[in-house]
């Protein structure tokens, strides 16, 4: 990385030792994720490491294996790269068997970074000896701290963990292959890279954790906090991904209103939305996990979970849900009852 890139200017100003630290970790071969702008300047950067030390904080935090986000900068706005990097940081933590992620930050008024990270469960926990705030994110829910939290609050505070008690609904949501490829660009299935990606463009809706699903469903019972299992139809015919519903907007007629709700979180263009038969239902959801073992329609039939491939949003009863979670290979540490 080019240390003279403008993205480092603020860090050099805030941390007098930044340049020497950067050169040291470069010599060490520290790993990072980087997004380049079209002019080859750096648009976003995530530098991380796995630690097993106590934190130099007030109050002190004991020795524990954690992922530290050393540097997290997003200067390129509008492509949801911040959400993408949070998703990457969580994946890194899970792969390295760490249960906490943390970062240090000199908080500023109207701080966009703080707004972003707190939306996905980074909590102010302490300050270090130099006055930076410490934000810590737990990967798995702490049962001692769940009292009074709603299913959506659990989803927010402990992403990618989620609440799956019997009081919430569970549903299959069918999705066509071409829409699945755009909405879940990181799914490791039979996906071909799309032309915009070859030219260096991100598929924005694929970067997001919060996504939109547009439907003509007449289902009146789906609600915030409910779980949705995306079933890729037509080609693979498998269950691939789990989400938590945030909001449901029914009986929408005006394209402008739909576009205002979904923003850049849908696979559909404005022109496509305008041409869709109305009314539409918009489901805003958080994508939490891809399943470890995609479950085929054949296997779903063998388990008695489905008789026919879902053509519309289909409710899953509690017994079938438990069988489905087991078949998907979901680590039960991600589920909160």
N, C-alpha and C positions, 0 to 999 in steps of 0.2 A: 504494500500500500504506500501511496505517496504522502509523506508526512506534511508536505506543503499544501495539500488539498484544503480548500476553504472550510470543509466540514469540521476540521480540527481547530479552527480559530478560537472558538469559545472555550474549548477544553484547555488550550494553551493559556488562555487568560485566567481561567478559574483555578488551574492547577499548575503552579510553577515547575513542578517536577514531571509534568506530563511527557515532554519530549524525551527525557532520559528513560522514563518508564516504558514508553512506546518502543524505543530502540532496544531496550533490554528484552521485552517480551517477543519482539521480532526475531532477535537472535535465538531465543528459546524455541521458536517455531509455534507460538501460541495459535490456536485455531480461531477462526472468525467466519461470520457470514457477511457478505458485502453485496450491495446493489449499486450498480453504476448507472448514472444518467446517460442519455444519448451522446453527450459531449465528453463522456468518459470520466467526468468528475464523480465523486462518491455521493450517492443519494441517501444511503442508509448503511449503518454499520452496527454489527453485534459482535462484541468480543467477550468471551466467557472462559471460565475455568472451573474445575471441580476441586473443592477444598475439603479439608478435614481438620479444621482448627476452631478454637473459640473466636467469637467476634469481639473486637475492641470497641465495645459499645457501653452506653449508659442508659438503662441497666445492662449488665454483661449477659451475653448469650453463651451457653456452654459449648464445648467442642462437639462437633457434629458434621457429618458429611453433607455438604451443601453445594449447589451450583451458584457461583457468583457471576453476575452479569457485570463485567468490568466496564464496558462501554456500550451504550445503547443510544444511538443518534438516528433520527429520521428527519432529514431536511426536505425530502421529496414528498410533497403532500398530494393526496388524491388517489393513490393506488393501494391504500390499506396495507402498506408494507409494515407498519407498526404492528398490526394484528398478526401478520405473517411471522414476524420475528418473535412475538410472544409464543405463537404456536411452536416455532422451532425451539425456543428456550425450554418449553415444557417437554417436548420430545427428547431433548438432550438430557433433562433431569431424569425422565423415566428410564431411558436407556442406560444411564449411569447409576440407577438405583438410589437416587437421592430423593428425599421427601420435601426438601425446601429449596427455593430459589430466592436470592436476595440481591439487592443493588443499593448503592449509596448515591445520594443526590442532594445538591444544594437547591432546595425548592424555591421557585420564583412565583410571583403573582400570576394568576391565570396560566398555570404551568400545564402545557399540553401533554408532556410526558406523564405527569402525575395523573391527569385525567384518564389517559390510556391505560396505565398499569393498574390503577385501582379498579377499573371496570372488569378486570380479570383476576382479581383476588390478591393483588399486592397491598399489604396493609402497613401503615406507619407503625413501627415497632419500637424504635429507639433512636438515639443519636450517637454518632461516634465522637471520638475525642477532638476531632477537628470541626465539629458542628454540622456535619452532613446528616440528613435524615436517613434512616435505614428502613427500607421497604422489604418485607418478607412475604413470600407466597408459599402456602402449603399446598402440596399436590393432592394429598388425601385429607378427607374431612376429619376434624378432631371432634369426637362425639361429645366431649365435655363443653364444647362451645356452640352446639347446635340448637340449644333451647331457644324457642321463639323465632327461629329462622324459617322463612317460607321456602318451598322448593326452588323458586327462582333465586332467592338469596344464596342458597346452598350452591346452586349452579354458578352463580357469579363469584362467590368467595372461594370456592374450591375447584373451579374449572381445572382439569377436565372431569372431575368427579361430579356425580349427579344424584339427586334424590329419586328413589324408585319405589316408595311406599305404595301400598295397595289403594290409597285414596286418590292417586293420580292415574290418568288414562295412559295407555300404551297403544301405539298405532303403527301399522305398516303404511308407508307412503311410496307409491310407485313413481319412478322417474325414468324417462327415456335416456338411452345411452349418451346422446349428444349433449343433453342437459347435465347429466351426471358428470361428464368429462369437464365441463366448464365450472360447475359448482364445487366439485371435489377434485381439483387438479392434482392433489397430492396422494390420491388413492392409487395404490400400487397394483392395479389390475391391468387389463389389456387396454391401455390408453396410448394413443398416438399424439405426439406433440403437434399443437396447432400452429398454423402459419404465423399468427401474430407473435408467438413465442420465439420463432426462428429469427424474427427481426428485432428481438430484444424487448418486446413488450410483455408485461404481465397481463394475465387474465384476471382482472381486478376482483371479480366475485369469487374466484378461486383462492385469493389471498385471505379472505375474510374469515373470522370466526363467527360473526353474526351474518346470517344469510336470509334470503327470502325465497319462499316457495309459493307460486301462483297456481290456483286450482279453481275448478268449477264445482268443488264439493258442496253438497247440501248438508254435510255433517254439522250438527249444531252443538255437539258436546265437547269438541276439542277446545282446550283451555290452556292458558299460561301455566307452565310447569309440567305439562304432559310430555311424555317421551315419544319421539318419532324414530322409526327404523326405516331407512331408505332402502327400497328394493329396486335394484337396477333391472329393468324389464328388457324384453326383446332379445338381447344378445347373451349376456352373462347369466341373467335370471338368478341373481344372488342378493342377499342382504349384505350391505357394505358398511353402513355408517349410522351413528346414533346422534340425535340432536335433542335439544330441550326447547319447547315452544316458549317464546317470550310474549308475543302478542298475536291476536287473531283479528283481522279486519274483514268483515263480511259484507256482502251485497254492494260491492263497489262498482260504480258505473263509469265514472269520469277517469279518463286516462291520466290527467294531470294529478288527480288525487292519489292514484295508484303509484305513479312515478315518485311523488313526494314521499310516500311511505317507504318504498323499496330502495330508493337512491341507487347506489352502485352495487347492491347486494343481490341482484337477480341476473339470471342468464339472458333475460329478454331485453331487446332494444326498445326504445321508445316506439318505433314504428310497429314492432311486433305487438306491443302492449295495446296500441291504439286499434289494431286489427282484430284483437281477440274478442270472441263473443263475450258479452257481459250478461249478468253481473259476475264478478270475480271475488274469490276469497284469497286474501294475502295472509300467509303464515310467516311471521318473522321468528327465526329460531337461531339458537347457538349450536354450532357443530362442535360436539365434544370429542368423539372418538371415531376412528375407523375400527371395525371389528377385527379381532386377531385372525379369526377363521371365517371368511365369507361363507354364508350358509345358502346352499342351492335350493331351488324350488323343490327338487326331488327330495332333498333331506327334510325340508319343511313338511312335505306330505308324509314322509315316513314317520316323523315325530307327531303327526296329527295336528300340527299347528295351522296348516292351510289345506284346503281341499282344492281350491282353484287359485291360480296366480292372481294377485290383487290388481284390479283395474282402477281402483279408486282408494281413497283413504279407508283403511280397514282396522277395526278395533281388535286388540289382542287381549284375551282374558288372562287372569293372573297366573294360572297353571302353565299356559302356553308361553307366557312371558318368561317365567323362570326356566323353562326348557330352552327357550330361544337364547337367553343370556348364556346358558351353559354351552350350547352349540356354537355360539359366536366366540367362545373363549375369552369372555370379558373377565378381567381380573376383578374380583369382588371388592377389592379395596377402593375401587372407583365408585361403588354404589353405596348409597346411604339410605337406610330404611327408617 
